[in-house]
Amino acid sequence: MPRILQVSVPSLRVTLSSIFRKQGFNSTDALYLAGTLIDADQRGISSHGTQRMAMYDAKIRHRIIDPHARPGIVRSKGATLLIDAHAAMGQLAMREATNLAIGLAQSHGLGLVTVRNSNHFGTAGQYARKAADSGFIGVVSTNSNSIVAPTHTAVPALGSNPIAVAAGYGNDQLDFDAATSTVSLGKVEVHEKTQSLIAADWAVDAHGDVEHDPVAIMNAIRSKPRRAALTPLGGPGENGGGYKGYGLGLAVELLTGLLGDAPASIDLNGTRISHSILVISPEAYGGSDALAARVSQLAKRLRSLPSSDGHPVLFPGDKERAALAQHHDTVPIDEVTYKQVRDIAWGLDIDEPQIVRIDDGDSAIATGNGKTDDTPHETTNIGETTSTTAHANTPIIAQTSR
């Protein structure tokens, strides 16, 4: 079974930013992109952290992502804006959109910015938190490639379409970020890489039957046409409330592709993704500090509720803040993802990130004499999912030995 490696954060930041720089991004953007992935890893959201590098690398090499693109305003009216990302990296398009939405909220009390012709933008929560840290309420969503089966079908027709909401400050900040599918596809990919079975009803096969083997799910999703799909939030059918997840996914479609006159998830094929961010000013409701105090009071009241199962009641964001405190200096990265990043780095004549330790207690780390001769990984469905088995037998090295 692949091991979990604790990787140095400073070393990882240098490696990832160097990769992005050599792929064509300027130094500022490269460092920002590396930071967004490391932030996800530090917060325990490995599905959207470093493990996404293989997908980004494939999209950049196949010119789906344009490192030189600059988003531009298409139309504006009042407190609303439409941006065309021109195939930029999603994080860079949403950085611009977030700043614009905050400016609109300062002037108008709220700001709604929709982005079209973009790419995967990492975690939705990072943009909602930016708004909250600035004293506003942030509501963020994105559509994505069709991967979710609407209720009563096994055909993937919606994206995982996450929604993030953030408000307040510090340790009591409301920080909610979740897919409208039962899980994001990235979590299934992580299970595939770590060879761990899925316990819950995350996906169905082409017949609508629940499938728990992540390898079978990912192989079926990588096929053309897809022969598997994620379930909407609530699971398959109606008994668990899956129709609610289906409806929430449609709400995201409305606020992103449909509002932006861009493709809905059912028409996406790894490109032209749409995002939206709504920023709300609390000035008409007592101001930022008053809102933050109310959020904090609610957080404390909910955490104080008695547990019914031995687990404490948490407030959205508590787990991520605890993980962030734990992973200040190192982040956990599965062995397959590490090999993917190492091979991308070596292909660009960049040193791989430093491994600090291996969590399974095995202190013997194999060493090699240089770059692997294996063919670099490719995507089966460009920009959506990546093969994780190409370098399964290639040794990991702790220090650069090229």
N, C-alpha and C positions, 0 to 999 in steps of 0.2 A: 504493500500500500504506500502511495506517495507520502512523504514526510512533510511536516510543517516547519518551515525555516523562519527563524527570527532574523530579520535583515535590518541593518543599520539605516536609520532614517536619513542622516546627512549623506551617506553613500548612495542611497537609492535616489535621493533628490538630484545628485550630480549625474547619475547614470540616465535617469529619465529625461531630465532637462537637456542633457547632451544629445540624446537620441532625437528629441523634438527639434533641437537646433539644427542637427545635420539633415533632418528631413525637410527643412526649409523655413521653419518658424523663426521669427526674430528672438533675441535673447530674453526679452521681457515676457513674451507670450509663452516661450518654451518653459520658463521657470514657473509661470502661472499654471500651465497645463500639468506639469509634474506635481505641483502643490495640490491641485484638485484631486488627483488620484491618491496621493499619499494621505490626504485628509480623510478620504473614504476608508482607506485601510486602517488608519488610526482610530476611526470611529466604529470599527468592527463591520463595515459594509464592504466586505471583500469582493462581493459581486460586481461592484462598480469602481474598484480600485485598480491596482497594478495589473490584475488579471485581464483588464480590458486592453492592455497594450498590444496584444496580438491582433485584435480586431482593428484598432486604430492603424497599426502598421500596414495591414492589408489594404485598408481603405485609402491610405495615403499613397501606397505604391500603385494602386489601380486608379488613382486620380479621382476618387470619389470625394475625398477631402482635399481642399486646396489650401496649402499652408500660407499662401500669399493673399487669399481672399480678404476683402474688407466689407463687413456688413454695411448696408445703406438704407436710409429711410425711403420707403415707397410712397406712403401716404400718411397724413396726420390730420386729426380734427379734434380740437378740444383736448381732452385728457387721454386720447387714444392715438396709438402709433402702429404702423405696420412696417416691419423691417424685412428686407431680403438679405439672407446671410451669404448668398452667392457661393454656396458649398463650403463655407468656412467650418472649422472645428466648432462643434456645438457649444463648448465651454466659452469660446471667445465671442460668439454671437450673443450668448446669454449674459455674459459680463456686460456687454454694451447695452442690452435690453434692460437689465436690472438697473443700471445707472440712470438710464433714460426714464424708467418707470418711477424711480425715487424722485427724480426732478419734477416729473409731472404731478406726483402726489404732493410735493411741497407747494406747487403753484395752484393746483386745482382741488386738493383734498383726496384725490385718488389718481392713479395712472394705470392704464392697461396697455401693454405692449405685446404684440404678437409677432413671432418670427417664423418665416418660411424659408424653404430651400436650405435647410441646415442639416446637421448631423447629430449623432449621439452626443448628449451634453453632460454625461456623468450623473451625479446625484442631483435630484431636484431640490433637495433640502438646502444645499449650499447657497442657492439664490434667495430662497425664502428667509434663511438666517441673515443674509446680508441686509435685507429690508428690515428685519426685526432689530438687528443690532443698530440700525440707523433710527430706530424709534417708530417704525411703522409695522403694519401687518403685511406679511408677504404670502401670496397664494400663487403657486407655480405648477404648471403641468406641461406635458409633452406627449405627442403621439409617437408611435414607433411602428416598426414593421409588423405586419399581421402575424400574430403568434398566439392569440387567445381565441378560443372557440366560444361564440355567443351561446347562451342557454338554448338547449335542445338541438345543437348540432355539434359535430366533431371537426368542422371546417374552420381553420384559423382565419379570422376576418377582422379582429381588433388588435391593437397593440397592447402591451402591458400598461401603457398610459398612466403613469404615476401622478399623484397629487401630493404636493407638499404645502404645509401651512406653518407659519412661524410667527410668534409674537412674544414680547417681553424680553427680559435680559437675564444673563448669567445662568446660574444653576437651576433657576425656576423658569427658564424660557420654554414656552411651548414649541416643540420642534418635531413636527409630524411629517413623515415622508414615507409613502407607501404606494406600491403598484396597485392598480385596480384589478389585476389578475391575482390569483392566490399568492404567487411569488413572482419575482422578476426572472427572466430567462437566465440571468447571470448566476442566480443561486443554483439552478439546475446544472450549469456549467461547473460551478465549484464542486458540487457533489460528484460530477463525472470525473473531475480531476483527482479528487480525493478518494474515489472508488467507494463511496458510501451510499447505501440505498436510501430512498426517500420514503419516509414513514407516512406522510399525509397525501391527500388527493390533489397533487399539484398539476398533473397532466393526464391527458387521455390519448389513446391511440386512434387510428383512423376509423375504428368502429365505435368510438365513444366509451370504450372501457378504460378504467383507471389503470395507469402504468406507473410502477414504482422504481423501475430500473433506469437510472439517469443515462446510462450508455445507450439503452434502447430508445429513450426519449430523444436524446440529442441526435442519434443516427437518423431517426425518423424525421426530425425537424430539419436536418441538413439536406434531406432528399428533396427532389423536385418532381412533382409537387410535394409539399409537406405532408407527412403521414402521421403527425402528432400535433397536439396543441396544448397550451397551458389552459387551465380552468379559470374562469372569472372568480373574483373574490367571493368566497362562499362555497366554491366547489361546483361540480357538475350538477345539472338538474336544478330544481327549485327548492327541494327540502332544506338545504343548508343556506338558502338565500342567495344562490349564485346569480339569480336575475338582478340582484342589487348591484353586484360587481359589474355585470353587463351594462346596466344603466349608468353607473359611474364612469365606465370606460367610454360610453357614448357621450357623456357630458364633456370629457376631455377632448374627444374628437370635435365637438362643437366649438370649444374655446381655442383650438389650435388650427388644424387643417381646414375645417369648414369655415371658420371665421376669417382665416387668412387667405381664402381662395386658393388653397393648396390641396394636394392629395390627402385623402383620409387613409388610415392605416391599411385598409383593404387594397389600396392601389400603390402602396409603397413597396420598393424592392431595394432596400438598403440606402436609399437616397431621398432627398427632399423632405426631411422630417420637419415638423412644425412644433414650436413651443409657445407658451404664453406666460406672462407674469402680471399679476394684479397687485399693486401696492396701495394700501389704504392708510390715510393719515388719521390718527386718533384725536387730532386737535379739537374737533367739534364735540368730542366725547370726554373731555377732561384732560387731554394731553397724553404724551408718551409715558411719563412717569406714573400717572394715575392708572393707565391701562396696565403697565407692567406690574404695579402693585396688586391689581385685581387678579392678574394671571398668577402671580406668586401666591396669593392667598388661596386660590383654587387648587394650585399644585400641592400646597401643604395639606389642605383638607383631604384631598384624594389620597395622598400618601399615608395619611393617618388612619385610613379605614382598616378594620381588622381583616386579616388574611383568611380566606376560606380553604386554602390548599397548601399553606406553608410558604408561599411565595409572597413577597411584599407587593403592594399596589404601587406601580410606577407611573410617572408622568411622561408623556411623549418627549423623548430626548434624553431621559435618564440613563438608559443603557449606553447610548452613544457617548455621552459625557464621561461615563465611567471608563469606557474603552479608551477614550482619548487621553485620559489621565494615566492609564496603564501603559499605553503605547507611545510615550513621548519620544523615546530614544530608538526603539525598534518596532517593526511591524511584522505580523505573521504573514507569510506568503507560502502558498503550497508549492511543492517541489516542481510540478509541471509548469506552473506560471513562471517560476524562477528560471527554468530552462528556456522558456520562450523569450523572456526578456534578455537573458544572457546571449542567446543566438542573434537576436535583433541587434544588441550592442556590439557583439563581435563583428557582425556584418558591416557595421559602420566604423569599425576600429575604435570602439569605446570600451572601457573597462566595465566589467559587470559589478553590481552592488555587492557589498561585503556581507557575508553571513556571520552573524554574531554567535548563534548557537542553533542546535537542532532540538526541537522540543521533545522528541521521543526518547531523549537521553543517549542517543548514539553519538558519541563524540568523534568517531572516526569518519572524516569526510574525504571522499575519494578525490584524488587530484589528477589533472590531465596535463598534456603537453602543448595545448594550443586549441585552436578553433576546431569544432567538429566538422567532419566532411559531409554530414547529413544535409539534405536539401532543406532550405528554410521552409517553415510551415506555410501553407496556403489556406485560404478559406474555401469551403465548398460552396457556400452562398456568400458572396463577397460582402464584407462589412457587417454581417449579422452574427455568424458563429464561426469558430475556428477549431481546427483539428487539435487535439491535445495529446496525441500519441506519437508524433513524429520523432521525438527525442526522449522517449521513455527510458532508454537504456544508456543515454549519454551521461557520463559522470558529472557531478556537481563539484565545483572547486570553491574553496573558501577564499582564496586570495587569487589575484590575477597571476596567471602562469603562462601567458602568451609570450 
